[in-house]
Amino acid sequence: MKTIKNRVLVVVFMLVTLCNYANNVKDFNEIVNAKKVKVVFDNVKKGQQLTVKDNNGTELHSESVKSEGELIKFFDLSSLNDGIYTIELNKYFTVAVKILEVKNKNVVIVEDSEKVIFKPIIKNKEDLVLISKIDFDKKPLKVAIFFNGSVIFSETIKGEIILQRAYRLDKNIKGDYKVVVYCEDDNYTNEFTF
């Protein structure tokens, strides 16, 4: 009989506690006085680059990943000025981006701000330059080809989800070439001699 009373008492206590938490006005997703923020990236590889940038794209912190698997980092950004900051994990074909906001010395990850940017793939095969990129946001992309430091071709491509371009170089003009693709406030370069 004592065990039944004890069990009933425990169940009543648990229900009262549950009701108390359910009726609590405080939002559990709201971060109060958060000086540090926990950032998690999955499927990281050794040598990938982790960077923190401000809203102007200025790099504030950079480090190389030292292990594989799941990366968990704690950042104290409370000493920074109020504003928007990004944490980027630079992988081989993609860049994983998380956006943070610093407000009144508190740091919060902006909800639904995670995105993946697909890097352009730039290859050269003899006299051909091949460029491909996936961009679900359909943002403009600028391609520039340089020969011995001077621009010989430039174009801006707009509104394509899948970009595939092939550029043929003159076989008779030998020298140092550089292909630069400008996208997402960043640029990607391939230099080669033909």
C-alpha positions in Angstrom: 0.0 0.0 0.0 2.9 2.3 0.8 4.4 1.8 -2.6 1.1 2.7 -4.4 0.9 5.9 -2.4 4.5 6.7 -3.2 4.0 6.1 -6.9 0.8 8.2 -6.9 2.6 11.0 -5.1 5.6 10.9 -7.6 3.2 11.0 -10.6 1.3 13.9 -9.1 4.5 15.7 -8.4 5.7 15.1 -12.0 2.4 16.4 -13.4 2.5 19.5 -11.3 6.1 20.2 -12.4 5.1 19.6 -16.0 2.2 22.0 -15.8 4.3 24.6 -14.1 6.9 24.5 -17.0 4.1 24.5 -19.6 2.5 27.6 -18.1 5.8 29.4 -17.8 5.7 32.6 -19.9 9.5 32.5 -20.7 10.3 31.3 -24.1 13.0 28.6 -23.9 14.3 29.4 -27.3 15.1 33.0 -26.3 18.7 33.5 -25.4 19.2 35.8 -22.4 22.7 37.2 -21.6 24.4 34.8 -24.0 28.1 35.8 -24.2 29.2 32.7 -26.0 27.6 30.8 -28.8 28.0 27.1 -29.7 28.4 26.4 -33.4 28.3 22.9 -34.8 29.3 21.7 -38.2 28.9 18.1 -39.4 31.2 16.0 -41.7 34.2 18.2 -41.4 37.6 17.1 -42.7 41.1 17.8 -41.4 42.5 21.0 -43.0 39.3 22.7 -43.8 39.2 26.4 -43.0 36.8 27.9 -40.4 36.5 31.7 -40.5 34.6 34.5 -38.7 33.7 37.5 -40.8 32.0 40.8 -40.1 29.2 42.2 -42.3 31.7 43.9 -44.6 33.5 40.6 -45.3 36.5 41.4 -43.1 38.0 38.3 -41.7 38.2 38.5 -37.9 39.3 35.0 -37.1 40.6 32.0 -39.1 41.7 28.5 -38.1 42.3 25.2 -39.7 40.2 22.2 -38.7 42.4 19.7 -36.8 40.1 16.6 -36.7 37.4 14.9 -38.8 33.7 14.3 -38.0 31.7 16.8 -36.0 33.2 20.2 -35.2 31.8 21.9 -32.1 33.2 25.4 -31.3 32.3 28.0 -28.7 32.8 31.6 -29.7 32.8 34.6 -27.4 31.8 37.4 -29.7 30.4 39.6 -27.0 33.3 42.1 -27.2 32.4 42.9 -30.9 30.3 45.8 -31.9 26.6 45.3 -32.5 25.9 43.8 -36.0 25.8 40.7 -38.1 28.7 38.3 -38.4 29.2 35.0 -40.3 30.9 31.8 -39.4 32.0 29.9 -42.5 33.4 26.4 -42.9 35.3 26.3 -46.2 35.0 22.8 -47.6 36.4 21.6 -51.0 33.2 22.1 -53.1 31.0 24.1 -50.6 31.0 26.8 -48.0 28.7 26.2 -45.0 27.6 29.6 -43.6 25.9 30.4 -40.2 24.9 33.9 -39.4 25.2 35.4 -35.9 23.9 38.7 -34.5 25.6 40.6 -31.7 23.2 42.9 -29.9 23.9 44.6 -26.6 26.9 42.3 -26.0 24.7 39.2 -26.4 25.3 36.7 -29.3 22.5 34.8 -31.0 22.5 32.5 -34.1 20.0 34.0 -36.5 17.1 31.6 -36.9 17.0 29.8 -40.3 20.2 31.5 -41.5 22.2 28.4 -42.3 23.0 28.1 -45.9 25.4 26.2 -48.2 27.2 28.0 -51.0 28.4 25.8 -53.8 31.8 26.9 -55.1 32.5 27.1 -58.8 34.6 24.4 -60.4 37.2 25.9 -62.7 39.2 23.5 -64.9 41.5 23.9 -67.9 42.1 21.2 -70.5 44.5 22.3 -73.1 42.9 25.3 -74.8 39.5 25.0 -73.0 38.5 26.6 -69.7 35.5 24.9 -68.1 33.5 26.5 -65.4 30.5 25.0 -63.6 28.5 26.1 -60.6 25.3 25.4 -58.8 23.4 28.5 -57.4 19.9 28.0 -56.1 19.6 31.7 -55.2 20.3 32.6 -58.9 22.7 35.4 -57.9 24.8 37.2 -60.5 28.2 35.7 -61.2 31.1 37.4 -62.9 33.7 35.5 -64.9 37.0 37.2 -65.9 39.9 35.7 -67.8 43.3 37.3 -67.6 46.3 36.8 -69.8 49.7 38.0 -68.5 47.9 40.2 -65.9 45.4 41.9 -68.4 41.7 41.1 -68.7 41.0 39.5 -72.1 37.4 38.4 -71.4 34.8 39.3 -68.9 31.1 38.5 -68.6 28.3 38.7 -65.9 25.9 35.8 -65.8 22.5 36.2 -64.2 19.6 34.0 -63.2 21.0 30.5 -63.8 20.7 27.7 -61.2 23.2 25.5 -63.0 26.0 27.3 -64.7 28.1 25.5 -67.3 30.5 27.5 -69.5 33.3 26.5 -71.8 35.8 29.1 -73.1 38.2 28.4 -75.9 41.6 30.0 -75.8 43.7 30.8 -78.8 46.2 28.0 -79.3 48.7 30.3 -80.8 48.9 32.6 -77.7 51.0 31.0 -75.0 51.5 32.4 -71.6 50.1 32.7 -68.0 46.4 32.7 -67.7 44.2 33.3 -64.6 40.4 32.7 -64.4 38.5 34.5 -61.6 34.9 33.8 -60.8 33.3 36.4 -58.5 30.2 35.3 -56.6 28.7 35.6 -53.1 31.1 38.4 -52.0 34.0 36.1 -52.7 36.2 35.1 -55.6 37.6 31.8 -56.8 40.8 31.6 -58.9 42.5 29.1 -61.2 45.9 30.0 -62.6 47.7 28.0 -65.3 50.2 28.3 -68.1 49.2 27.4 -71.6 
